[in-house]
Amino acid sequence: MPKAFGAAGRLISLVLIILLGFFSFMTTTFVVETMSVANARLRWKTREKQNEVHKATFEEKLHAAFANNHKKDDAHTEDVIEDEEENQSEEERRALLAPVNDPKRRRVDLYDITERVEMGQMASMFFNKIGWYLFYLCIVIYLYGDLAIYAAAVPKSLRDITCPVNITCNIKPSKQINLTNSSPCWGTAVNRQNAYRVYLGAFSLLLGPFVFFNVQKTKYLQLLTSLMRWVAFTIMIILAMTRITHGKGEGHPKMESITSVPNLFGVCVYSFMCQHSLPSLVTPIKNKRHLSLLVFFDFLVILVFYLVLSFTGIFCFNNKDIKDIYTLNFMDKCDPITSAKEISYFLGLFPVFTLSTNFPIIAITLRNNLKTLFHRDGYTYPWIIDRIFFPLLTIVPPIAVAFGTDDLEFLVGVTGSYAGAGIQYLVPAFLVYSARKEQRILFGPGSINKHTSPFRHTFWVYFVWIWGTLSIIFVTVNHILTKS
């Protein structure tokens, strides 16, 4: 993000990230509302099944009553029927409605989000077949881009850390040499591009096999990764602010550069991406009374953090020297930003640790989505297709892309601009539109959903559709014009 900010200019970057953060918050509330309608739909279907079971049970008892008591008079039989109906009705009330005076049972609102409903399941509930295919196609492309970014970022970080470069420290780094992929790395035999490919090959061999299995119980690993993220971001902000306040900042960012907006757009969309993970994040929350307010403050904290991180970066470092992996800027040997080498290496290796732990999880998620995309009802995959073909289909394309390019700004820009914009804007808007329509059909227009988005008017749904479509068109045209 700091590199994209430096290229696009501080004014455009400030306006665009605030705007995209607002739209991401809006579509997040759309997804939460859709989750509540999906829970209500599941709860309603469960009640219908319970009613069918009770009805079938009552009919069985009724037939048994007639069979066992066919010699008794009709009046007695009618009494039996009335008793059975009363018992059955009372049983339904006990099963479906929690009595207010019963302390052991909590009254469940129809729209309570108690069951985790993933976006794929919501798509199957509210989309037709074409919409379902388009959704899975979009999320599969996004996950492929995710894996390609991770597969390129880790080897690139390792390459830039371990490749010794002869630098004359009395000359500015931006003026002394132009490092290219053909520049020597380990002597004259291995250049930087080959070193990158060596690390990429090792990365593939070490983490690629995880896609053939299932990764479970990653709670503590994810907690450790989150802690490392907070520590690394805080250190980078403090170090950059310290250098700026001491008058050593080298950055003089321009106001705007329209040609760099497409990459900035993709980076910002990618940075605010959380919609596909909301079911796992929202469902475990116990008190969801002020969920929209909680989400708003969450986005506000994230926005402030991104702004502080990026603006300190573009004023601290010469904008031409900002790397697409921002942590590598803190490993300058000639003009070190900190005298503690341990901190420099921690920041340099930070992407290696965090991205490596997420790579197997995303790969398995993509593998499962590919299976769902190609699945046919009543068909079971053969062992070789299920255990060999789909894992290879998952891991080979992103590794091949990473072998072809290590331009992370381009990969993040393209992934965020297209598949990311689809997942973050178009899919939530279509989901909430279809969910509201389903809600009116099932429960009537007067049904009140306590998790309805603050942007409940249909105008906002249309606005997001138009915004997402125009953004993709603008990015595409700008890419074409820039290349030409």
N, C-alpha and C positions, 0 to 999 in steps of 0.2 A: 504493500500500500504506500509506503513513503516514496518509493521510486515512481509509482503512478502519479502521486501528488506532485512530485517535483517536475514531471514531464508535462502535466496538464495545467499547472499553475495554481496558485493558492486560492484565487477567487472562484474559479470553476470548481475546484476540488471541494471547497467549503460548501458551496451551494448544492453540488450534486450529491455529496454524501449525506447532507441533511435531508434532501428530497428523497433519496433512496432509502434512508433509514425510516422515514415516515411511511413510505409505501410498504416497506417490509413489515412494520408494525401493524399496518392496516390488514395486510393479507394474513398475518399471524392470528389476528382476531377472527378472520374469516375461517381459518382452519379450526380454531377452538370452537366456534359456533357449529361447524360441520361435525366435529367430534361429539358435541352434545346431542345433535339431532341423530347421529348414528347410534349413540347409546340409547336414546329414546326409541328408536326403531327396533333395536335388538330387544329392548325391554318389552315393547309392545308385542313383538313376535313371540317372545317367551310366554307372555300372558295368553296369547291366542292358542299356543300349543298346550298350555296348562288347561285352558277351557276345553279343548278337544279331548284331552286325557280324562278330565272329570266327566265330560259328557259320555265318553265311551264307557267309563267305569259305571256310571249311573245306568246306562242301558243294559250293561251286563247284569247288574244287580236287579234291574227290573225284570229281565228275562228269567233270572233265577227265581225271583219272587213268584212269577207266574207258574214256573215249572214245579216249584215245591209246594205251592199253595193252590193248585188248580181245583182242589176239592172244596176250598173255603169259599165263602160267599163273596159277592162282588164288593160289598161295602167294606169288608175287612181288607180286600186287596187295594181299594182306593186309599185306605188309611196308610197302608204300607208305602204306596207311591208318594203320598204327601210327606211322610216321614223321610223317605229317601231324598226327595227334592229339597226339603228343609236342611238335611244334613249336608247334601252336596253344595247348596248355596252357602251355608256357613263355612264349609271347608274352603270354598273359593275365596271368601272374604278373608279368612285367616291366612291363606297362602299368598294373596296378592296385595293386600292392604295391611300395613302395620298399624295396629291400634295405638292411639295416642297415649292411652294410659298404661301401655305395656313397656316397662323400662328396658326389657331385654331386646326389644326390636326398635330400630330407628326407621322413621318414615323416610322412604327414598323418593326423591322427586323424579319425575319422568325424565328430566333432562340432566340428571346428575352424571358426571363423567367418572364412572367407576370402573369401566372396562376399557382396556387399551385397544383402540381401533386404529390400525396403521393406515397410511394414505392409500395403499393398494386396496385394502378392504373397503375403504370409503369410496374409492373409484368404482369398484365392482357393485357397490350399493346404489350409487347415484348417477353413474354414467351408463350410456349405452355401449354396445360392443366396440364401436369405432372409437369413442372417447376413452374406453378402457385401454385399447391398444396404444392410442396416442400417449396416454399417461405413462404407461410402462416404457414406451420407446423413449420418452423424454427423460425419465429417471435413470434408465439404463445408460443413455448417452452422458448424462451428468456424472454418474458413478465411474464410467470409463475415463472421463476427463479428470475426475478426482484422483484415480489411481495413476494416471499418466503424470499428473503434477507431483504426487508423492514419489513416484519412481524416478523422477528427474531431480527433485529437490535434495534428496538424501545423498546420492552420488556427487551432485554438484557441490554440496557443502563439504563433503569429505575431500573432493579434489582440490577445492580452493584452500583448505586448511593444510593439506599435506604436500602440495606442490610448492617447493621453494622457488622463489623468483628473485633474481639479482636486481636489487633496487638501490639506486643512489639516493640517499635520504635527504640531500640538500636540494633536491628537485621535487617539485610537486608531483604526486603520483599520476595526476591526470595528464602531465606533460612529458613524462619521461619515456614510457613505453606503452604500446598499444597491445595488450594481451589478447591473443586470438587462440582459437582451438589448436592451431599449429605451433604455438609457442612451446618451448621445451618445458618438461615437467621434471622427470627423474632422469637428468642427463639429456643427451641428444637422442637417445634411442626411443624414448617415450615422450610424446607431446601431451598437451593438456586434454585433447579430445580422447586419446587412447586411455589416459588415466581415468577420465570420466567413465568410459565404457568398461574398464576393469572393475571399477566400483559398482557400476550398474549391474554387471554380471554377478558379482558377489551378492549384491542386494537381492537380485532375483532368485539366486540359489538358496539364500538363507530364509527369505520371507515368502517366496512363491509357493513352496509346498504347503503352507498353512491353508491355502484355498481348497485343498483336497480333503480337509477335515472341518470340524466345527470348533470354534473358539468360545469357551464359556467361562464364567466366573472371572470377569475382567474388572470387577468393581474397584479393587485396590490399585490395579494398574492404571485405570482411568483417573482415580483420585490423585495418584502420583503425577500423572501427566498434567492434570489441571493445576496442581501446585507448581510444577515447573514452568508452566505458561505464565502464571501470575508473577512468579519471581523474575523470570526473564524479561517480561514486559516492563515491570517496575524498574529493574536495573537499567534497561535501555533508556527509559524516560529520564531517570535521575542523572545518568551520565551525560546525556545530550543536553539537558537543561543546565547542568553544571558548566559544561564547556561554553554554552551560549552566554550565561551570566558572567563568565570570566573574559568575555570579549574575543573568544577564539573561534566563534562560529564562522564557517566558510560559505554557508548557503545564502544565495540571493535569488530566491524563486521568483519567476515571472508571474504576471497576473493571470494570464490565460493562454492556452494553446489548444485550439479546437481540434487539431489533428490527433491529439493524444486522448481525446475524450472516450473513444471506444474501449481502449484498454482500462481506463479509469472506471468506466461503467461496469465492465466485467469484473474488475477487482472488487468494487464496492458491493455488487450483487453477491459475489462469492463470499464476501466477508460477513454479510448479514444473513447468510443462508442458515435457516434453522427449521423451516416449515416441515421438511420431511422427518425431522426428529421430534416434533412436538408431542406426538402420542406418548413417547417414552418419557418426556420431560414433564408433561402436564398431569397425566393420570395419577402418578404417585402423590401429588400434592394433596394434603388432607383438607385444608381449608381453602376452598375455591370461591369464597364469597366475593372477594375483590380481585379476581383473576386478571381482568383487563388492566386494572391499575398496577398490579404487580408486573405484568408484561411491559407496560409503558415505562415504568421506572427501570426495568431491566434494559430495554432498548436505549433509554437515556444514558445509563451508565456506560453501555457499550459504545455509543456514539461519542461521548466525551473521551473515553479511553482511546478510541481510534484517532480522534482529532489531536489529542495531546501527543500521542506516539508519532503521528505523521508530521505534524507541524514542527515538533522539536527536531525531527529527522531532517526535514528540508532546510531548516535554518542552521542546523549544526554542521552538515556535510555539504560539500560542493555537489550540486544537483547532478552533474555529469558523472560523479563518482559513486552515487548511491546504487547499491547492488539490488538485484531483484530479490535476493535473500538478504534482507536488511541486517540480520545479525552478523553477517560477515564484515560489515563496516566497522565493527568494534574490534577487529583483529589487525588493524594497521600497525605494522612493525616500526615504521619510521616516526609516525606521530600518534603514538598510542593514546587512546582516550582514557585509559586507566593503566596504572602501573601494576595492577594485580593481574598476572598472566592467567591465574585460575579463573577469574571472571571472564576474561577474553575467550578462553577456550570453552567455558561453559556456554557462553552465548553462541560461539561458532558451532558447537556441537548440539545446540538446543533443537534445531530442526531434525537432526538425525534421531534423537531419542523420541521426540513426540510423534513425528510422522511415521516412524517405523512401528510404533505400537498401534497406530490407527490403521495401517495398511492392511493387515490380515482381516480386521473387522469389516472394513469397507469391501474388500475382495469377496468375502463370504456373503455379504449383503447383496452385492452385484450378482454373484452366482445364483443365489436364491431367486432374485428377480428375473434373471434369464430363464430359469426353470419355469417360473410362473408365466412368463410371456409366451413361451412355446408350448405350454401344457394344453392338452386336450382332455375333455371329460371322458372318464372311463379308460384312459390310456396310462400305462405305467412305463416309465423309462427303463430300457435295458441297463444292466449294470455298467457296461462300458460307456454308455451315453451319460448316465447319471454321475458316475464317479470319475470318469476320465475326460470325456468330451467337454462337458460344461465347465469344469475347472480350467481346462486349457483355453476354452473360449473366453473365460474371464480374465486370465492373466496374460496371455500372449499379446493381444492388441495394445494395451497400455505400455507394456515393456517395449514393444516395437516402436511406438511413438516416442518414448523416452530415448531410445537409441538414435532416433532420427533428429531430435532437437532437445536442447537443454534450455531453451528460451522460456523461462517460467512466466514472465510477464505476458507473453503471447498465449501460453496454455491457459493461464488463469483468465485472461481476457476473453478468449473464445468460449471457454467452458461457462463462465459466468454470464456472458452476453447472450448466449443462445439457450442451452439446456438450463442454466441457472435462472434465467429470466422466465422460462416456462414453468419451472417448479415453484419459483417465488411469487410470480404474478398471475399467470394465466390459469394454472391448475387450481390454486385456492379460490380464485374468482368464479370459475366454473363450478367448483365443488359447492361453495356456499349458495350459489344461485340454484343449483339442482336440489340441494338439501332443503332450502326454504320452500321450494315447490312441493317436495315430498312431504314436508311438515304440514303444509296446508291441506294436502290430500288426506293424510292419515289422521290428523288431530284437529282439523278445522282452522279457519283463519283467526279464531280467538285464542288459540293456544299460545301461552306465554313461555318463552324460553329465557331462563335467567342468564344464560351465557351468550345471548345475542350480541353480536359485535356492536360497538358504539357507532360504527358506520353502517347502520341497518338499512338506510335508504338504497333502493336499487341503483340510484345514480352512481354511487361509489363503485358498484360492481362493474357498470359500464365504463366508468372512468379508468379503472384498473385494466380492463380489456384494451381500451384505446391506448393507454400509456404503455403497456407491455408490447403491443403490436408496433406502435410507432417507434419505440426504443430499439426493437430488433431491426426494423427497417433502417433507421438512422445509422445504427452501428454497422450494418452491412454495407450501406452506401459509402460511409466514411472509410471503411476498410478498403473498398474497391478504389475510391478516389486516392487514398493515401498510397496504395501500391502502384497505381498508374502514374 
